[in-house]
Each structure stands twice: as C-alpha cells, then as structure tokens.
Amino acid sequence: MGSPLEHTLTDAVLARIEGNADPRFRQIMTSLIRHLHAFVRETELTEAEWFAGIQFLTATGQKCDDKRQEYILLSDTLGVSMLVDAINHRKPGSATETTVLGPFYVPGSKHLPMWADIAAGLPGVPAYVHGRVLDVDGKPIVGAELDVWQNDAEGFYDVQRPGASYARGKFTTDAEGRFGFRTIRPVSYPIPTDGPVGKMLLGMGRHPYRPAHVHTKVSAPGYEPIITHLFVQGDPYLGSDAVFGVKDSLVVEFVAHSAGPTPDGGNSTVPFHTAQYDFRLVKMR
C-alpha cells in the first residue's frame, strides 16, 4: 500500500510549475519529473541508493574541467548523446550521417593548407585522408571548412597530455570541393576510466573501448553543419562502441600501401595508408 504521499507527490510537484515557466521548459520539466518519480517507484530506491546516486553525480561534476567533460562522457556511454543526435539530425538518405562530438573537442584549431600534416612528429603509420564536400545532389561545395581531430598512436588525445597540442586542424575545400590532409592511422582506445563513468561501466560489465576514428566537423555557408566520425574498417570494436556512435555509412577503408607515391604528389619512404570519403551536406531551409 505505502503512504498516500507515494501516490500524490508527483502531482503536487508538477502543480508548482503550472503557469510559472516558459512552455517548453515546463514541458521538459514535467516529463523529467514524471519519469524520475516513476523510476523511484519502480525500483523502490532505498535512501542509501539515492544518496549513492547523488554522490555519483557530484563526483561526475567534480571530474569536469576545461580539458575534460565527464558529463558528456556519461551522456555518451548511456546512449543519450546518440539519441539526441538522431532526433535532431533527421536528414535525407544521401546526406552524411552525424555522430557524437565526444569530450575532447577543442575550438580554435589552426587553419592549415591542403595536405598539411596534423600529426607532424607523432609516431605511427602515416595516413592520407582525402575526398570532397558535396551537396546531396553531388555538386561540389567550394570553401567548406573541415575541423578535424584525432588521437595519437597510443590512443591519447592531446588534451590528455599536459601541455601537448597535436592532431588537430582546419581545412578548406578548393574550387572542386576537394580536401586532403596527412595524419597517422588512428587507433581504438578506451575512454577515460579513472572517473565515475569508468566505475559505472565496470559495474555494468561493459568494456570502455571506442573503435579507431577521425573526428570531423564540416560546415559551409548556406548548409547545415555536421559533426561526424570516419571509422576505420575492420576495427574490432565497431560492433560494440562504448558510446554507440558507429554508423555503417561512416566506416571507411584505410588502404595499406607500400613505400612510394602519395596522394599529395609526394613520395613516402615508409608504408602508409589512404582513406577517401565524400561528405554530403544539406542546404539550410
């Protein structure tokens, strides 16, 4: 049976926001309160369990700083980021699909010329990534901007290494919509597990790995910008990405080559990889 309050408290809380808030804010808060109260009732949370939840959220916030966003990591690993992404980016079938931003994006990367090496000096297998930016009808988009970033050969992003800055850059498409840059072949890596999100994954019996990928933000005047990845074909974690971000259309073959001519017109003295992908953007309404 329980106390009468169990059955009346939700409506009492909702009554406090009727007519006192922005309609959209009220809609969101009404749904949040109803679902949160339903969760508590369904699981019959103990006071100790609820306090543990509060401690978890507190620890998540305390792990955040200007280099790391633990709440984004939490959202990603619970599949919320990809669900929000799917709802907000319903595009025609020919448009490039989107995926999560991830916790390691840093604004303000340098603009670099075609075929610049964003991973200059980093150990790893050289890789040349190139293609075009097109509209959904296949017309080249001149002056589109690609903001790219990725990890190093040990699986770390520069922001995870104090004072480091590498594997980031912005590129602009030419008159035929072409882009190209040099980097190293990305590797699969574990998301940070030294915080509350890592402990949560362990408790769920889940692994923390993401398949190898290059992050890309693509934008152009008059077109809807996209945030996406290029995933490496054959990676063992494509089917179990810790943040549920893989889409088949974003999986790209990184083709292995022996030492010799490279796509930028140069010559490599060591083996290298190439990856080709054409991004397709939707015009703004």
N, C-alpha and C positions, 0 to 999 in steps of 0.2 A: 504493500500500500504506500508507505512513505508518508511524509508530511505533505499538507496541502501546498506548501511553498514549491515543492518539486514541480507541480503542475501549473502554477500561476506565475512563477517568477519571470519566465521568458516574456510573457505579455506585459508584465509590469515594466521590464526594462525597455521594451520596444515603445511603450506609451510615452517614455521620456523624450523620445526624439521625433515624435509626430509633430509636423509643422514647424519644427525648430531648426531645420537644416536644409541645405541645398538638396533638391530632389534626387540627384544622382548619388550624392553622399549618403542620403537617407536610405536609398535602395541598397547600396553596398553594405552599409552597417546593419540594416535589417536582416539581410541574408547571412552576414557573418555571425551575428548574434544567434539567429535561429540554428545555424549549423553547429556552432560551437556548443550551445546548450544541448543540442541533440547528441553530440559526441560525448559530452559528460554523462548524460543519462544512459546512453547505450553501453558505455564502458564501466559505468558506476565508479568513476575515479575515486581513489582514496585521497585524503588530504596530503599524504606523503608523495603520492604520484603527481598530484597537481603542483606541489612545491618543486618536485624534481623537474617538471616541465618549465616552471618559471626560472629555475637555476640554469637550465639548458639555454633558454632564450637570452638570459643575462650574459652567459658565457659567450654566446654567439656574437652579441653586440660588442663585448669586450675584445673579441678577436679581430674586429674590423679596424682598419687604419687606412691611410692614404695609398697603401700598396696592396691591400687585401680586403675583399668584401665577403665576409663569411656568410652573410645573409643571402647574397647571390648564390653562393655555393650551396646553401641549404635549399633555396628555391630550385636550383638546377637538379640536385640529387633527388628531390621529391617529385620531379617531373612537372612542377608548376611552371617553370620558365618556358618549357616547350609547349605546354598547353596554352599559356597566354600568347606565345608566338603564333601558334596555329590559328587561334581565334582572330588575331589582329593582322594576319598576313594571308588572307584568302585571295589567291591570285590565279590568273589563267594558267592552264596546264603547261604552256610553253615558257612561262616565266621561271627564273631561277628560284628555287625554294630557299627559305630562310632557316636559320637555326639560332642557337643561343649566343649571346655576346660573350659570356664567360666572365670570370672575375679578374682577368689580367689585362683588360683593355686599358690603354693609356692614351688620352687625347694629345694632340700636338706633335705627332711624328713629323719628321722632316720630309719635304718634297724631294724626290730623287729622280734622276733621268732614267730613261728606258735602259733596262738591263743592268742597273746598279745592283750591287751585291749587299743585301741587307744583313747577311751573316758573315761579313768580311772578318777573317781572323778566327772564326769559330771552327773547331774540329768537326768533322762529319763528312758525309758523302755529298759532293756538290750537286745541286739540283737547279734546273732552269724551268720556271713556271711561266707560261705564256698563253695567249689567247686573244679574244676580243670581247668588247662590251657592245651588245646589240639591243635593239628594241625587240618586242615579241614577234615582230614581222621579219626580223633578220636584218634590219637596217643598222649599219654601224653608228655608234654614238661617239661623236668627237668630243674630247675634253672631259670624259668621265673620269672620276677620281676613284682609285682603289687604295684603301688604307689597309695594309696587311701587317700581320704579326704572327709569331710562332715561337715554339720552344727551341732549345738547343739540343745537341746530340745526347745529353744526359737527361733530357725531359724537363728541364727547368726554363721558366721564363725569366727575362732579365730582372723583373721586379722582385723575384725570389732570391736574387743575389745582391747584397748591399753594394750600392754604387755602380752597378752594371747597367749598360744600355746597349741593346743589340736586337737584331732580328725584327726590326720594325721599319716601316717606311710608307710613303705615299707616292703613287704613280699616276700619271695622266695619260689617257689614251690618245693616239695620234689621229691623223685625218681618216684612217680606215678603221678606227675603233680598236686598234691593237694595243696590247700592253705586254710587258715582259720584265721579269726580274730574276736575279740569281739569289739563291739561298742555299740551305742544306736540306737534305731529306728529313722531314720531321719524324719524330718517333712517338710511340704510345707512351703514356706516362700516368702516374697516379695523381689524382687531385690531392691537395693538402689533407693529410690525415692527423695532423698534430693538434687539431681543434675539436670542438664539439661535434661538428658534422662528421669527422672521421670516426669518432666514437659511436655516433648513430649508425653509420654504415656497418661497423663491426657488429653492433648489436643486431642488425638486420641480417647478418650473414652475407653481405654483399661485398664485392671487390671494388676498389676505388679507381679503376683504370679507365682512361679515355683512349680511343684509337687515335693514331697519328693524324694530324691535320694542320692546315694553314688557315688562320682566321682571315676573313676579308669583309670589309665594309665597302660597298660600291654605291656611288651616288653620281648624279648628273643633273644639271638644271632641267626642270620640267618633268623629271621622272621620280618615281617613288624609290627612295634609297632602300638598300637591303643589307642585312648582316647575315653572314653565312660562313661556312667552312668548305674547304676542299679536303676530303678524307682520302687516305692512301689505300688503294685497293689491296686486298689480301691481309690487312691488319687483323690480328686475332681477336680484337675487341670490338669489331664493327657491330656484332650482334648483341653486345652487352655493355654498350657505352654507359658509364656511370651517371651521365646526365641526360640520357635518352635523346641525344642530338643528331644521330645519324639518319640521313635520308638517302635512299638508293641513288637518286639523281645527282648527289654531291660526291659520290665515290669516284675517284679518278685514278687511272693507272699511272704510276710513276715508272716510266720505262727505263730500264737499265741500258747503258751504253758503255762501250769500251772507250779508252782514251782516244781523242780525236776531235773533229769539228763540232762546235757547239752552236745552239740556235742563235746566239748573239753575234755570230760571224767570227768568233774566236776559235781557239783550239785548247782543249784540256789535255794536260799531261797525265791525268788520272781518270779512272772511270767516273761516270756521272749519271744522273737521272734527268729525265724531262717529263713534264706534266703539262697537258694542254686542256684548257677549259674555256668555253664561251659563256659569259654571263648575259642574261636577258632581263631587261628592266621594263616595267610597266609605266606608261605615261600617267602623270597625275591627272585626276579628274578635275 
